[in-house]
């Protein structure tokens, strides 16, 4: 069994839902994925002991935290590309953007035709991330922090590890 980037994307949405019940169909709609792809992701996450079935699907926060903080940057290396329009991510998005002063460099962005920021393209965990993030600010923050871990500089990565670690240790996203 091999985890896919979209599996972490699904797991982070479950964290953002904070134990609210949802169907595969509604989860798929919120994530911009088909219900069958969500189903496949959930089952890979269960096999990896990152999610459990317990009156719905619940993230195993301690295991998810360990994998994200120590493995995600090695397992899911982002593609960093050319300048384009999109949606800020990593240290250029909330909550990390308030911790770093604006510099003259172009921000890391998820390519998105609806994006209003010009920056350097950074591949999201799933192609639907910009649309899903616009609908759910808590989910957007989780995705941005994971991106800072995946592709940020040491200072950005360390702050993301600290903040995301706190969120995954609590019962709230």
C-alpha positions as YAML, in Angstrom:
chain: A
units: angstrom
residues:
- id: 1
  name: UNK
  ca: [0.00, 0.00, 0.00]
- id: 2
  name: UNK
  ca: [1.27, 3.44, -0.89]
- id: 3
  name: UNK
  ca: [-0.15, 6.70, 0.43]
- id: 4
  name: UNK
  ca: [-0.92, 9.40, -2.12]
- id: 5
  name: UNK
  ca: [-0.81, 13.17, -1.72]
- id: 6
  name: UNK
  ca: [-4.59, 13.27, -1.96]
- id: 7
  name: UNK
  ca: [-4.78, 11.04, 1.14]
- id: 8
  name: UNK
  ca: [-3.16, 13.72, 3.29]
- id: 9
  name: UNK
  ca: [-5.49, 16.26, 1.65]
- id: 10
  name: UNK
  ca: [-8.49, 14.16, 2.75]
- id: 11
  name: UNK
  ca: [-7.06, 13.61, 6.25]
- id: 12
  name: UNK
  ca: [-6.56, 17.36, 6.72]
- id: 13
  name: UNK
  ca: [-10.18, 17.98, 5.74]
- id: 14
  name: UNK
  ca: [-11.25, 15.49, 8.40]
- id: 15
  name: UNK
  ca: [-9.14, 17.45, 10.91]
- id: 16
  name: UNK
  ca: [-10.77, 20.71, 9.77]
- id: 17
  name: UNK
  ca: [-14.24, 19.17, 10.17]
- id: 18
  name: UNK
  ca: [-13.39, 18.54, 13.84]
- id: 19
  name: UNK
  ca: [-15.45, 15.33, 14.14]
- id: 20
  name: UNK
  ca: [-18.51, 16.75, 12.35]
- id: 21
  name: UNK
  ca: [-20.32, 13.91, 10.59]
- id: 22
  name: UNK
  ca: [-20.13, 13.83, 6.81]
- id: 23
  name: UNK
  ca: [-20.77, 11.39, 4.00]
- id: 24
  name: UNK
  ca: [-18.25, 10.37, 1.35]
- id: 25
  name: UNK
  ca: [-20.36, 12.34, -1.13]
- id: 26
  name: UNK
  ca: [-20.35, 15.55, 0.92]
- id: 27
  name: UNK
  ca: [-16.64, 15.16, 1.68]
- id: 28
  name: UNK
  ca: [-15.96, 14.70, -2.03]
- id: 29
  name: UNK
  ca: [-17.97, 17.81, -2.90]
- id: 30
  name: UNK
  ca: [-16.12, 19.87, -0.29]
- id: 31
  name: UNK
  ca: [-12.76, 18.63, -1.60]
- id: 32
  name: UNK
  ca: [-13.49, 18.74, -5.33]
- id: 33
  name: UNK
  ca: [-13.04, 14.97, -5.59]
- id: 34
  name: UNK
  ca: [-15.32, 12.11, -6.55]
- id: 35
  name: UNK
  ca: [-16.85, 10.09, -3.72]
- id: 36
  name: UNK
  ca: [-15.02, 6.99, -5.02]
- id: 37
  name: UNK
  ca: [-11.62, 8.73, -4.78]
- id: 38
  name: UNK
  ca: [-12.46, 9.90, -1.26]
- id: 39
  name: UNK
  ca: [-13.46, 6.33, -0.40]
- id: 40
  name: UNK
  ca: [-10.14, 4.98, -1.73]
- id: 41
  name: UNK
  ca: [-8.20, 7.65, 0.22]
- id: 42
  name: UNK
  ca: [-10.07, 6.90, 3.44]
- id: 43
  name: UNK
  ca: [-9.28, 3.21, 3.13]
- id: 44
  name: UNK
  ca: [-5.58, 3.86, 2.51]
- id: 45
  name: UNK
  ca: [-5.58, 6.21, 5.54]
- id: 46
  name: UNK
  ca: [-7.22, 3.51, 7.67]
- id: 47
  name: UNK
  ca: [-4.62, 0.94, 6.57]
- id: 48
  name: UNK
  ca: [-1.86, 3.42, 7.44]
- id: 49
  name: UNK
  ca: [-3.50, 4.02, 10.85]
- id: 50
  name: UNK
  ca: [-3.94, 7.74, 10.13]
- id: 51
  name: UNK
  ca: [-7.76, 7.55, 10.23]
- id: 52
  name: UNK
  ca: [-10.12, 5.27, 12.13]
- id: 53
  name: UNK
  ca: [-13.75, 4.40, 11.60]
- id: 54
  name: UNK
  ca: [-15.54, 5.45, 14.76]
- id: 55
  name: UNK
  ca: [-19.06, 6.81, 14.26]
- id: 56
  name: UNK
  ca: [-17.78, 8.22, 11.00]
- id: 57
  name: UNK
  ca: [-14.19, 8.72, 10.00]
- id: 58
  name: UNK
  ca: [-11.85, 10.36, 12.51]
- id: 59
  name: UNK
  ca: [-8.21, 11.28, 12.09]
- id: 60
  name: UNK
  ca: [-5.79, 9.55, 14.45]
- id: 61
  name: UNK
  ca: [-4.26, 12.90, 15.36]
- id: 62
  name: UNK
  ca: [-1.08, 11.62, 17.04]
- id: 63
  name: UNK
  ca: [-0.18, 9.42, 14.04]
- id: 64
  name: UNK
  ca: [-1.16, 12.07, 11.50]
- id: 65
  name: UNK
  ca: [0.90, 14.64, 13.39]
- id: 66
  name: UNK
  ca: [3.96, 12.37, 13.39]
- id: 67
  name: UNK
  ca: [3.65, 11.62, 9.67]
- id: 68
  name: UNK
  ca: [3.11, 15.24, 8.64]
- id: 69
  name: UNK
  ca: [5.78, 16.70, 10.89]
- id: 70
  name: UNK
  ca: [8.44, 14.11, 10.04]
- id: 71
  name: UNK
  ca: [7.56, 12.49, 6.71]
- id: 72
  name: UNK
  ca: [5.44, 14.63, 4.43]
- id: 73
  name: UNK
  ca: [8.29, 16.76, 3.11]
- id: 74
  name: UNK
  ca: [10.16, 13.63, 2.01]
- id: 75
  name: UNK
  ca: [7.16, 11.70, 0.68]
- id: 76
  name: UNK
  ca: [5.39, 14.53, -1.18]
- id: 77
  name: UNK
  ca: [8.01, 16.93, -2.51]
- id: 78
  name: UNK
  ca: [6.31, 19.87, -4.24]
- id: 79
  name: UNK
  ca: [6.94, 20.93, -7.81]
- id: 80
  name: UNK
  ca: [8.05, 24.55, -7.81]
- id: 81
  name: UNK
  ca: [7.64, 26.22, -11.18]
- id: 82
  name: UNK
  ca: [7.31, 29.45, -13.03]
- id: 83
  name: UNK
  ca: [5.62, 32.73, -12.08]
- id: 84
  name: UNK
  ca: [1.85, 32.59, -12.55]
- id: 85
  name: UNK
  ca: [-1.41, 33.71, -10.95]
- id: 86
  name: UNK
  ca: [-2.88, 31.85, -8.05]
- id: 87
  name: UNK
  ca: [-3.61, 31.57, -4.35]
- id: 88
  name: UNK
  ca: [-0.88, 32.10, -1.71]
- id: 89
  name: UNK
  ca: [0.35, 29.11, 0.27]
- id: 90
  name: UNK
  ca: [3.04, 28.14, 2.79]
- id: 91
  name: UNK
  ca: [4.41, 31.16, 4.69]
- id: 92
  name: UNK
  ca: [2.57, 33.54, 2.35]
- id: 93
  name: UNK
  ca: [-0.88, 32.38, 3.56]
- id: 94
  name: UNK
  ca: [-2.61, 32.44, 6.95]
- id: 95
  name: UNK
  ca: [-1.64, 31.76, 9.68]
- id: 96
  name: UNK
  ca: [2.09, 31.98, 8.88]
- id: 97
  name: UNK
  ca: [1.95, 35.16, 6.79]
- id: 98
  name: UNK
  ca: [1.39, 37.26, 9.92]
- id: 99
  name: UNK
  ca: [4.71, 35.97, 11.32]
- id: 100
  name: UNK
  ca: [6.92, 36.98, 8.41]
- id: 101
  name: UNK
  ca: [7.47, 40.48, 7.07]
- id: 102
  name: UNK
  ca: [6.81, 41.11, 3.42]
- id: 103
  name: UNK
  ca: [9.90, 40.80, 1.29]
- id: 104
  name: UNK
  ca: [10.45, 41.65, -2.33]
- id: 105
  name: UNK
  ca: [10.30, 38.02, -3.38]
- id: 106
  name: UNK
  ca: [7.35, 36.52, -5.23]
- id: 107
  name: UNK
  ca: [5.11, 34.43, -2.95]
- id: 108
  name: UNK
  ca: [4.58, 30.69, -3.33]
- id: 109
  name: UNK
  ca: [1.14, 30.15, -4.86]
- id: 110
  name: UNK
  ca: [-1.10, 27.33, -5.98]
- id: 111
  name: UNK
  ca: [-1.77, 27.94, -9.67]
- id: 112
  name: UNK
  ca: [-5.40, 29.01, -9.94]
- id: 113
  name: UNK
  ca: [-7.18, 30.93, -12.72]
- id: 114
  name: UNK
  ca: [-9.29, 32.69, -10.07]
- id: 115
  name: UNK
  ca: [-6.20, 33.69, -8.11]
- id: 116
  name: UNK
  ca: [-5.47, 37.35, -7.55]
- id: 117
  name: UNK
  ca: [-1.79, 37.04, -6.60]
- id: 118
  name: UNK
  ca: [1.17, 36.66, -8.92]
- id: 119
  name: UNK
  ca: [3.80, 34.31, -7.57]
- id: 120
  name: UNK
  ca: [5.89, 31.19, -8.02]
- id: 121
  name: UNK
  ca: [3.84, 28.08, -8.71]
- id: 122
  name: UNK
  ca: [3.88, 25.46, -5.93]
- id: 123
  name: UNK
  ca: [2.05, 22.17, -6.49]
- id: 124
  name: UNK
  ca: [-0.75, 21.61, -3.94]
- id: 125
  name: UNK
  ca: [-1.52, 18.24, -2.37]
- id: 126
  name: UNK
  ca: [-4.52, 18.09, -4.73]
- id: 127
  name: UNK
  ca: [-5.42, 20.13, -7.79]
- id: 128
  name: UNK
  ca: [-8.71, 21.23, -6.16]
- id: 129
  name: UNK
  ca: [-6.97, 22.76, -3.13]
- id: 130
  name: UNK
  ca: [-7.53, 26.43, -4.11]
- id: 131
  name: UNK
  ca: [-11.28, 25.97, -4.58]
- id: 132
  name: UNK
  ca: [-11.68, 23.90, -1.40]
- id: 133
  name: UNK
  ca: [-9.55, 26.34, 0.60]
- id: 134
  name: UNK
  ca: [-11.70, 29.31, -0.48]
- id: 135
  name: UNK
  ca: [-14.73, 27.54, 1.01]
- id: 136
  name: UNK
  ca: [-13.07, 26.61, 4.34]
- id: 137
  name: UNK
  ca: [-10.54, 28.97, 6.00]
- id: 138
  name: UNK
  ca: [-9.55, 26.42, 8.67]
- id: 139
  name: UNK
  ca: [-8.77, 23.85, 5.96]
- id: 140
  name: UNK
  ca: [-6.80, 26.51, 4.03]
- id: 141
  name: UNK
  ca: [-4.61, 27.16, 7.08]
- id: 142
  name: UNK
  ca: [-3.90, 23.45, 7.54]
- id: 143
  name: UNK
  ca: [-2.97, 23.04, 3.87]
- id: 144
  name: UNK
  ca: [-0.73, 26.15, 3.94]
- id: 145
  name: UNK
  ca: [1.12, 24.93, 7.03]
- id: 146
  name: UNK
  ca: [1.68, 21.51, 5.44]
- id: 147
  name: UNK
  ca: [3.02, 23.29, 2.35]
- id: 148
  name: UNK
  ca: [5.43, 25.28, 4.51]
- id: 149
  name: UNK
  ca: [6.68, 21.96, 5.88]
- id: 150
  name: UNK
  ca: [6.87, 20.45, 2.38]
- id: 151
  name: UNK
  ca: [8.72, 23.30, 0.73]
- id: 152
  name: UNK
  ca: [9.52, 26.16, 3.07]
- id: 153
  name: UNK
  ca: [12.87, 27.37, 4.32]
- id: 154
  name: UNK
  ca: [14.06, 26.17, 7.73]
- id: 155
  name: UNK
  ca: [12.55, 29.08, 9.71]
- id: 156
  name: UNK
  ca: [9.19, 28.79, 7.94]
- id: 157
  name: UNK
  ca: [9.19, 25.02, 8.26]
- id: 158
  name: UNK
  ca: [9.99, 25.17, 11.98]
- id: 159
  name: UNK
  ca: [7.17, 27.66, 12.68]
- id: 160
  name: UNK
  ca: [4.73, 25.54, 10.63]
- id: 161
  name: UNK
  ca: [5.81, 22.43, 12.54]
- id: 162
  name: UNK
  ca: [5.18, 24.22, 15.83]
- id: 163
  name: UNK
  ca: [1.77, 25.64, 14.87]
- id: 164
  name: UNK
  ca: [0.50, 22.55, 13.07]
- id: 165
  name: UNK
  ca: [1.76, 20.34, 15.88]
- id: 166
  name: UNK
  ca: [-0.31, 22.38, 18.35]
- id: 167
  name: UNK
  ca: [-3.43, 22.08, 16.17]
- id: 168
  name: UNK
  ca: [-3.04, 18.36, 15.71]
- id: 169
  name: UNK
  ca: [-2.50, 17.93, 19.46]
- id: 170
  name: UNK
  ca: [-5.78, 19.69, 20.27]
- id: 171
  name: UNK
  ca: [-9.34, 18.68, 19.47]
- id: 172
  name: UNK
  ca: [-9.83, 21.71, 17.26]
- id: 173
  name: UNK
  ca: [-8.42, 22.36, 13.80]
...
